[in-house]
Amino acid sequence: MSIRRLPLSPLILAILFAAPSAHAGSVLTTSMVRLGSSSLICCDVVNAGSKSVSLIRSVRDENGDPLIAMPVSVTLAPGKGDGGCIGSLDATAYCRFEVTNGPSKGVRASACVTDASGGCRAIETAH
């Protein structure tokens, strides 16, 4: 019995090479925190890895719905970070970070809840 090799079609090759990174699509979230009307929630992320990473950063309510109309898309080079705050909400919220391209292994993210003076009174690490 002989083994017969079949050539790979260009379509199959294109599908194999177009497949996204195994890490793309990973989601990190913080725990939910209760915000007062004078507090802010700040969602911060850093790329501690050795390759660039693209992600979407958003603040969500207890139902998983975005609290701002447009989540923020960013691409982070190794060693770079990004963050943003929203406030004047009387709500329960959490930060969500979805890796859309690149390895998620080096992504570190957190949420900081500030008081009226701007000091961080609670920090939640994303997992």
Wavefront OBJ file of the C-alpha trace (Angstrom):
o trace
v 0.000 0.000 0.000
v 1.419 3.366 -0.971
v 0.717 6.763 0.513
v -0.500 9.277 -1.974
v 0.189 12.960 -1.393
v -2.433 15.410 -2.488
v -1.404 18.950 -3.334
v -2.858 21.686 -1.141
v -5.154 23.972 -3.048
v -4.480 27.714 -3.019
v -7.777 28.223 -1.141
v -6.745 25.891 1.704
v -3.332 27.564 1.916
v -4.965 30.997 2.053
v -7.262 29.888 4.890
v -4.378 28.403 6.888
v -2.182 31.485 6.569
v -5.037 33.930 7.207
v -5.967 32.323 10.535
v -5.661 34.762 13.447
v -3.166 34.368 16.243
v -4.149 31.786 18.827
v -4.231 34.531 21.432
v -6.453 36.974 19.562
v -9.921 37.102 21.045
v -8.757 36.764 24.647
v -10.786 38.864 27.065
v -9.631 40.258 30.401
v -12.113 41.798 32.844
v -11.897 43.379 36.256
v -14.326 42.752 39.072
v -17.379 44.987 39.234
v -17.079 48.092 41.365
v -19.696 50.457 42.702
v -19.236 54.051 41.566
v -20.572 57.041 43.392
v -21.643 60.223 41.622
v -18.284 61.883 42.407
v -15.988 58.975 41.523
v -14.275 57.893 38.320
v -13.385 54.454 36.993
v -10.079 54.374 35.118
v -9.270 51.412 32.879
v -5.531 51.051 32.342
v -3.585 48.517 30.275
v 0.075 47.899 29.481
v 1.800 45.572 27.031
v 4.509 43.803 29.043
v 5.156 41.389 26.179
v 7.686 41.475 23.362
v 5.238 41.861 20.431
v 2.672 44.543 19.569
v -0.894 43.935 20.708
v -4.171 45.439 19.491
v -7.129 45.556 21.850
v -10.458 47.156 22.604
v -10.832 48.844 26.007
v -14.331 49.464 27.352
v -16.269 50.161 30.534
v -19.338 47.960 31.016
v -22.349 48.015 33.335
v -23.665 45.060 35.345
v -25.525 43.804 32.250
v -22.345 43.791 30.133
v -23.469 46.799 28.091
v -20.927 49.565 27.300
v -21.286 52.662 29.487
v -19.834 54.846 26.758
v -21.086 54.821 23.192
v -17.778 53.862 21.579
v -15.187 51.498 23.096
v -11.567 52.536 22.444
v -9.356 50.548 20.048
v -5.606 50.797 20.654
v -2.425 49.138 19.429
v 0.325 48.911 22.023
v 3.978 48.394 21.190
v 6.011 46.401 23.740
v 6.372 48.394 26.962
v 3.637 50.892 26.082
v 0.388 51.520 27.921
v -2.977 53.223 27.565
v -5.832 54.200 29.812
v -8.905 56.299 30.200
v -11.424 57.327 32.845
v -15.142 58.007 32.916
v -17.112 59.317 35.827
v -20.026 61.184 37.286
v -21.902 57.905 37.233
v -23.976 56.367 39.944
v -23.544 52.838 38.643
v -21.891 49.449 38.985
v -19.195 48.970 36.363
v -16.164 46.975 35.282
v -13.373 47.294 32.717
v -13.151 44.925 29.760
v -10.083 44.450 27.554
v -10.450 42.327 24.407
v -7.252 41.399 22.569
v -8.033 41.551 18.851
v -4.559 40.928 17.429
v -1.337 39.619 18.902
v -0.458 37.606 21.994
v -2.423 38.339 25.161
v 0.163 36.701 27.421
v 1.947 39.992 28.185
v -1.166 42.151 28.613
v -1.601 43.558 32.134
v -4.734 45.524 32.950
v -6.526 47.060 35.910
v -9.267 49.397 37.040
v -8.789 52.210 39.528
v -11.749 53.829 41.257
v -10.972 57.367 42.328
v -12.525 59.496 45.043
v -13.579 63.141 44.701
v -9.991 64.325 45.232
v -8.670 62.109 42.413
v -6.929 59.593 44.667
v -7.180 55.922 43.804
v -9.263 54.260 46.523
v -9.623 50.812 44.972
v -7.661 48.837 42.385
v -8.996 45.762 40.613
v -6.686 43.586 38.520
v -8.039 42.165 35.257
v -8.034 38.393 34.729
l 1 2 3 4 5 6 7 8 9 10 11 12 13 14 15 16 17 18 19 20 21 22 23 24 25 26 27 28 29 30 31 32 33 34 35 36 37 38 39 40 41 42 43 44 45 46 47 48 49 50 51 52 53 54 55 56 57 58 59 60 61 62 63 64 65 66 67 68 69 70 71 72 73 74 75 76 77 78 79 80 81 82 83 84 85 86 87 88 89 90 91 92 93 94 95 96 97 98 99 100 101 102 103 104 105 106 107 108 109 110 111 112 113 114 115 116 117 118 119 120 121 122 123 124 125 126 127
